[in-house]
């Protein structure tokens, strides 16, 4: 019988205090930059000592045939008290285990493992009650196997009170093996435990049991500011920045680099000053490059096998917005059980490396844009921190346990794409009887507002008028001052003067169709508005309206906002446009990046932002209706019209470029199309025309 100190049921006092702090502050601990380094050092030097006589314990031999059905007790994972379909994870206390000779078995806890440990404690998966746990994680740092006595560690694992031959346990290991073999899986005997490993090959990976994770660590703190998007200038088509690759690969790549000026081949720097870390630089001959910053200059980044299959270069490339080119024949890519890497990387065989540039040149620019989007999505959701890595791993296991509640392929892989995604709420043809809600953004132009309301009231398909009063300094007119109209109307007083208020999904909007219109657009006739609505019924997943605009690329490859009339358009201004109410929800709650805040801060470009999100979501261009050209309010010269500012066009161009950066690509689509009513210009009696009052140029 092994002589050991019984591990207490309650976590040791020091660990408990830290965990309690994390639970109270939830994720704020990591997000707000708690000094994990100092806490980690204090913890590492003050862990309670637990003596275990491992000489009398037998390790559980690793089972290479494990699957969820034969090495995992799913009956431990019943419905939780909170009715959630999430697994519950118990983490063992952080202790310093000492063997019968007084030697420390488990070494010093690394900062990365400490962050992983605290990430679980502060997650929705955590439970401090082992009797309610579905999954267990030992408080033993196995992230880097090098330097550990794997024999003793295996016996130490077997001594844990809930071990049960490793069933329902998960072990995190980023750097498996040790010199000189560097095996691709954890060498520690771990029985039936799941291994979340960073270096799996197809030969060692137990499919849908183990989890392939990225190799990550302290470099996360030094990572570059992510640069995403096809409009970001990238000097190199391909960058190879790994050090210590095999000499055969190096010789081959040198030949490819000599034949292709757009290929940057870097290597480990030699004879560096003592104050510069070799890990933070790469060299091209005598030219020194900052690493990983240099990766942001490449469209593609090469990933080759070195002593470990799992590579720092992969998360580094993702963080730089560089599309990985994987030339590791047996490497199991991180989270490949759920992530579709074909959408975010290029995979080639090692023996095709000499043709890598030819392969990359055949990839269409449109596909590169989509891949860059997916790279960004993967990085921001799964690779940007130890916490993201940890939560993703637990979510994968939870999806296995509760398949009826598992995330779908789209949930795991859905980036902000420009593919057609017409939602179910958008029917092919909108019912005619629904009509539309006119949402008027108003500030203080009362006279033109009343003129507009009177004109819109004549439109037969109108359902309701909703006035969004955006002035907090001046009250809207009393009800008895408003014009008497036939349709229902209501005024909403906003709490702040923001242009985005016009796109809020107000509960008063009962129709699918929304007409967004400014309070100074008084030149549209009832026929024009009615025809615009009928056109929208044919195209309910697009912005359909009157004033068109266009994006153009200048000769020096810069994006510019253009207001001149051309033969094609890519924007319809929402000063007078129809769109589906669904897009109010997307604009308000699903806008990527800081676009929402940008619009509110600059008091401009909300219409461009709406066109971006609609075209991005549907992959379709807007529709211009009728040829009416004059949309300037002749009486608004001193009425505060934003579009009259001389810097307006410059700021609109700035907006468009900023939004493109936020999306990681330009979602706008150009179209050579305009909708006019039948018989509009034919020489027929007016009574034969459905929309006779259509303005001319």
N, C-alpha and C positions, 0 to 999 in steps of 0.2 A: 504494500500500500504506500502510495506517495505521501511523503511528509511535506505539507505545505500550509501556509497560512491561508485560512478561508477568505476568499474575496468577499467583502461586505456587500450586502444587497443594496445599500445606499452608496452612491458614488462618493468617493473621498471628499473631504471638506473643501479642499482647494478647487478641485474640478467642479464640484457642485456650485460653488460661488460663481465661477466663471459661466457655467451653463445657465444658472439662474439669471445672471446679468444679460446673457444673450437672449434668453426667452422673453425677458421684460422689454428689451429693446428691439426684438425681432431681428430683421436684417440690417438695422441701422448700424450695428457694430461694424460690419464689413463695409457698408456703403459710405459711412462717414469717416472712414480712415482711422478706426481704432488702431492704436499702436500694437499691432499683433506681434511685431518683432520683440518688444520689451516684455509683453505678456508671455510670449512663447519662451523667451529665455528664463523668465522667472519660473514658469511652469516646468521647463526641462530640468531646472536645477533643484526643484523642490517637490518632485513627484513622490508620493508615498512608496515605500519599498515593500514589495511582496515577495516572500521567499518561496520558491517552488523547487522541489527536488525532481528535476526533469530526468534524472538518470533512471528513475523507476517508472517513467511514463513512455508508452509506445506511441509514436506518431501515426496518424492515419494516412496510409498511402493514397496518393492522388488517383482518383478514378477517372480515366481518360474517356469513358463512355457515358459520362453524365449528361442527362437531359432533365428538363423540368419535371417530367413525370416520374423519374426514378431516383432523383437526388434532391428533390425539394418537397417538403411537406406542406402542401397547399392548404391543408386543414388547419394550420395555424393562422391562416389569413382570412378569418371570417369578417362579416360586416362589422364596421367600427361603430362605436357609440354615437359618433356624430353623423352616421349614415353616409359617410364618404366612402368612395371606392378607391382609397389609397392604401398602400401597404403602410404598416407602422414599423419603424426601425428603432431598435434599442442599441445604443453604443455602450460598450464596456467602459469601466473607469480607466482613466489614464494613470497607469502605475509604472513604476520602475521594477521590473521583475529581476530577481537575483537568484542564481542557482545555488546548489548545495556548497559550492566553493566560494561563494560570495561575489562571483562575477556577474556583471549586468548582462542579461540575456538579450534584451530588446534595443539596446543602444539609446541614443539621444533622439528625441522626437524632432522631426524637421518642421520648419515653418509651414511648408506646403501641407504636410499631414495635419498639422494643427488647424489650418484653415479648412481643410476638408472635414475634419472632425466637428468643428464649430458650425460648418455649413449644414450638416445633418441636424445638429441640435436646434438650429434656428429655422429649420424647414417644417413644412406641414406634415412631413413623414415621421417626425420624431415622437417617440414615447419613452417615458422614464420607467415604465412598468414592463419588465421582461415577459411577464405572463400574457401581455397583450400584443407582444411583438410578433410580426410575421418574418422579419429579417433582423439579423444581428451583425454588428460590425465590431471586431476586436479593436481595442485601443492600442494596437501595436503597429508601429510605422513600418510598412513594407513597401513604400513607394520606390525606394532605391534598395534593391537587394544587396548591392555590393557592400562588403564589410560585415554582413550579418552571418552568424553561425546558423546556416539553414537547418542543420540537424536539430539544434536546440530550439529554434523557433518553431519547428514542426511539433516537437513534443510540448512546447509551451501552449500552442494552440489547442492541443488535445486535452490540456488541463483545465481549459475554461469551463465554467459551470454549465453553460448551455450549448456546448459544442456539438454533441450528438453526431460525431463523425463528420462534422462540417456542414451538415444539412442546414439550410436557411441562413448560412453565413455568407458574407461578401468580403473579399479582400481586395484592396486597391493597391496596384503595383504598376508603376510607370516604366521603370528600368529593370527588366528581368535579367537574370543570369549574371555571371561574373566572368572575369578574364580567365582563360583566353577564349572560352567557348561562346559566352554571351547567348545563352539559349533564349528562345522567343517567348517563353512563358515562365512564370514563377517557379523557381526550383524548390521552394519550401513545400514539404509534404502537407497537403491541405485537404485531403479526403474528398468530400462531396461539396466543398465550398465553391461558390461562384467567384471567379477571378475577374475583376475589372482591370484589364491589363493594357499597357501601352505599347507592346511590341509583338503582338500575335502574328503568326504566320498561319496559312491555311492548314498546316500540319498540326499545330498545337491548339488551335481555337476550337472550342466545343460549341458548335453552332447553336444559337438561341439558348445558350446556357451562360457561357462567359460573355463579357462585354468588352469590346475594344474601345479604349479611351485614348485621347491625345496625350502626348508627353508635354506637360506644362510645368511651370514653376515660377521662380522669382523674376524671370524675364517679363512676366506680365506687368510688373510695376514699371518696367522701362520700355514698354512697347510704344511704337510710334503712334501719333495721332492717326487713326484709321483714315485712309484716303480711298474713297470709293467712287465709282462712276466712270463711264466711258469718256466723259468730257475732261476728266483729270489727265493732264499731260503725262504720258509714260514714255520715256525715251527708248526703252528696250522692249523688244518683243518677248525675249526670254532671258531670265536671269538664273544662273546656277551659283548658289552662294554657300553650299555646304563645305565644311572642312573635313579633311580625313576621309574622302571617298576613295574607293579602290583605285589603284594605279591604272588598271585597264580602262575604267570609266574616264579617268582624268585624261589619258592619252586620246581617247575617242572624242571627248568634248573639246579638247584643244584643236583637233582637226576641224570640228564643226564650227568653232568660234572663228577660226582663220578664214572660213569660207562665208561667214555671215556677220556683217557688221552690226546687225541689230541684236546679236547674242552677246550678253555680258557674262563672262566666266570669271568667277572670283575664287580665291583660295585663302587658306590660313596665312596670316601675316607672320613674317619672320623678324627677329631682332627688334621687337617693340620695346618702347620705354616701360619702365616698371610701373608707372602710374596709369597705364592704359591696359584694360582687360582685353585679352585676346578674343574673348567671346563677344565683345562689342564692336569689333572691326573685321573687315575682310579686305583683301588686297587684290588688285589687278596689276601685276608687276610691282612697281614702286608706288602706285596710286592707291591711297587708302580710302576705304568707304566705311561710313558708319553703318553698323548692323544692329537691328533689322531695318533701319530707315531706308536703306538702299532698295529694299524689296518694293517699296511704293513706286519705284520708277519702272517697274516691269509689268507688262500685261500678263505674262505667264511666269511661274517660278517652278524650277525643276526640283523634284523630290526623288532622291536616289537612296538605296540602302547603304548604310555604313555599318559600324559594329553593332548597332541596334536597328531593328526594322522601324520602330517608332522614332519619329524625328521631331526635333524642335522646329525644323523648317516649316512643317505643315501649319501649325497655329500661327507662326510668325508670318507666313505668306497670307493667310486669311486675314490677319489683322491689318495687313498692308493693302488689302483689296486686290491681291495678286492671285490669279487663277492657278492652282497647283497642277503641275504635269507630273503624274505619278508613274515612275518607272521602277516599280518594285513588284516583281511578279507574284510574290506570295504574301505581300503585306495585306492584312485585314484592316481596312480603313476605319477610323474612329466612328463609332455609333452607326456602322454600316447596316446594322439590323433594321434601322428605321430611316436613316438618311439616304437619299438618292444622290450619290456622288457623281453620277453621270451628268447631273444638272449643274455641278459646281466645280468640276475638274476634268482633266483630260488624262486618260490612262493609256499608256503605251507599254509594249513589251520591252524588256531590257535589251533584247537583241535587235530592236528597231531604233535604238537611241541615235544611230547615225542619221536617221531620217526625221528627227524630231522637228526641225524647222520646216521641212516640207509638209509634215502633218499639220502643224499649227497654221501655216499659211492657207490651208484649204478650209479653215473654219470661217464661216461667214461672220461679218461684223455684227449682224443682228443677234447671232447666237452668242458671241462674246459678250454683248451687252446683257443678255439674259443670265449668262454664267456669272458675270460680275455682280449682278443683283443677288444671285443665290449665294455667292461667296460672302457677301455682306450679311445676308440672312443667317447663314450658318455661324458666322463669327459672333454676331451680336446675340444669338440665342443659345449657342452651345459651347463656344470656345473662348469667350472673353474673360473667363475667371475660373478659379478652382471651384467656386460655388456653382457656376453654370455646369461645369463638368459633373459635379456631384449630383446635383438635382436631376440632370438628364439621365444619369446612370440609374438612379432610383426610379425615375419615371418609366424607364424601359422595363425594369423588373416588375413594377406595378402593373404595367400594361399586360405583361405575361400572366400575372395572377388574376387580373380582372379584365379578360379580353372583351367582355361586353361593354366595358367602359373605356376601352383603349383609345388612344389618339389615332386618328386616321392617317393615311399617307399624306393627305393634304395638310393636316394639322402639323405634321413634322416638317414638311418640305415646302410649305406655301410661303414663298417670298412675296414682296410687293412686285407683282408681275404685270406685264402688259399683254398677257394672254386674255382671250375672251372668257369672261367669267360672269355672264349674265345671271344674276341671282334669281331664285325662284319667285321673288316678289315682283319681278319684271315680266309680265306676260308678253307674248308675241304681239297681241293687239289689245290695247286698253279698252275696257268697256266705255262706250260713248256716253252713257248716262252719268258717269262719275263726274265729268267736268273737271275744272281746275280751280285751285286756290291762288289768288293773286297776292303775293307778299311784297309790300311796298316798303322799302327802306326810306324813312323820312327823318329830317333833322329840324329845319325851320322854314322850309319853302312852302308855306301854307297855301298860297294861291295856286301854285302849279299842282300841289298835292290834290286840292279839291277838283281842279280841272281833270286830272288823271282819273280820280275815282269816278267822276261823272262819265268819262269816256269808257272806262272798263265796264261800268254797270250795263252798258248797251250790248256787251258780248253775250251771245246766247248760251255758250257753254260755261260761263262763270258760275262757280258754286259759292265762293265767299271771298271777301277782301280782308286781308290781315295787314294792318299798318304797324310796322315796327318803328316806334318813336325812339330815336337814338340820341336824343338831347336830354341830358340830365339837368341842365341849367335853365331850361325853358319848358314849361308844361305844354302839352298838346292842347289844342282848342277844346272848349267846352262842347258837349255833345250837341247842344242846340245850334251851334255854329256850323256844323258839318252839313254837306249837301244831302238832300233827301234822295235816297236811291232804293231800288227794288230788292237788291240782294243783301244778304246778311254781311255785316262788317264788324270788326273789332280792332281796338288799338291796344298794343302791348308796350308798356313803358320799360325800357331796358335799364339795367343798373349801371352800365358803363358804355361809353361811346366806342364801340368796336364794330368794324365792318363785318366781322364774322357773325354778328347777331342776325344778319339776314338769312344765314344758312342753318340756324338752329332748328332741330326737329320739334317745333311747337306742337303741343297736343291738339291745338285748334285746327291743325291741317288734317283734314279727314280724307282728302283726295290723294290719289297717286300723283297726279300732275300738279306741278307748282310753276307759276309764272313769277319769276323774280324780276322786279322792275323798279327803277329809280323814280323818285318823286318828281323829276324834271323831264321825264320822257312823255311829253304830251302830244307828240306829233303822230303817234300811231293811231290808225283808225280801228273801229270795231271789226271791220272785215279782215284787216291785217292780223289782228290778235287772234281772231277765230281761226283763220287759215293757219297761223302758226301752231295753234293747239291741235288742229287736225293733222298737220304734218308730224307733230310729236307723237300722236297716236300710232303713226306708222313706224316711228323710230323711238320707242319709249326708253331705250337704254342710252340715249345720246342727249347732249345739250342741243336744243333746237331754238334758234333765235335770230335776231336781226343784225346787230352790229358785228361784223367779222373782223378778225385780226389774224396775224400770221407770224410764225417764227421763221427766221432765216439764218443761214450760216454765212458769215462774212468770208472774204477770200483768205483771211488769216485764221480761219477755222474757229471763229468766235460766234457764240449764239447771240442773236439780237431780236428784240421785239419790233415788229413792223406793223404800222397802221395803214400804209398805202394799199389801195385796192389792187389785188393781183388776180390771177386766174385760179388760185387755190387759197384755201383758208385752213387754219388749224385751231383757231380759238373763236368762240362766239361769246361776246361779253354778256355777263349776267345782269347788266343794266336793263336788258329786255330779252329774256330767254326762258324757255320751258325746260324743265328737267324732272326726273322722278324723285319723289320725296325720300326714297331710299338713300340718295346721295347726300341728303342733309345729315343722316346718321354717320355716313363715312367721313364727311367733312368734319363733323364735330368730334367724333370719337376715334377715328381710325387714320387720321392724317399722319403721315410719316414725318420723322424728324421734328424740327422746330418751326415748321411752316405756319402752323396756327399762330404761334407767338409772333412770328415775323410779320404776318399780316396785321395783327393787332397793334404791334409796335410802330410799324411804318404807315399805318392807315392807307394801305394801297394793296392792290394785287389779289384781293379775295376772289375776283372773277377768274384770274389766271389759275389760282390754286384749285378752284372748282373744276375747271377744264382739265387740269392735270389729273385730278383724282378720278374723274369720269373716264377719260381716255385710258388711264392706267388700268382701271378696273375692267373695262370692256374691250380695250384694244381697238376702239373705233374713233373716228373723227366726228366733230360736231356737224350740224346741218345748218346752213344759212338759208333763211326764208326771205323771199321777195327782194327786189332790187333797191328798196328805199335807201337812200344814202345819207340824208341829212338827219343827224341825231344830236346835233348840238342844240342846247337850250338857248334860244336867242335872248331870253330875258334873264339869263343867269350869270351875266358877266361879273356881277358883284355879289352873287349869291352863294359863294363858297364852293363852287364846283371844283372837285379835286382834279379833274382832267384838264383844267385850264392852266395848271401850274407848268411853267416852262421846263421844269426838271422832271416832269411826269414821265416822258418817254425813257429818259435815262434810268429812272428808278424802276420802271417796268422791265427793262432789260436786266437790271440787277436782280430783280425778283425772280425772273425766269431762270437765270443762271443759278441762283441760290436754291430754288426748288429742284432743279435738275440734279444738283449735288445731293440734296436730301433723298431723292428717289434712287440715286445711283445710276440714273439713265434719264433720257428724255422721253416721256410717255406720249407726248403730243403726236397726233397723226394728221397729215395734210390730206385734203380732198379737193377735187375739182368738181364741185356739185353745188347747185342752188335749187331750191324748191320754189316753183311758181305755180299758181293755180291754172288749171286747164282753161283755155280761151282767154287768158289774161290779156294777151296782145292781139288776139284775133279780132277782125272787123265784124263783130256780131253785136246785135242790140244788147244793151246793158242788162235787160231783164232775163236774158239767157245765161248770164254769167252768175255763178254761185257767189263770187266775191268781187263785185264790181268796184268797190272802193279801195283799190290797191294803188299805192303811190308809185310814181315813176321816178326815174333818176333826176 
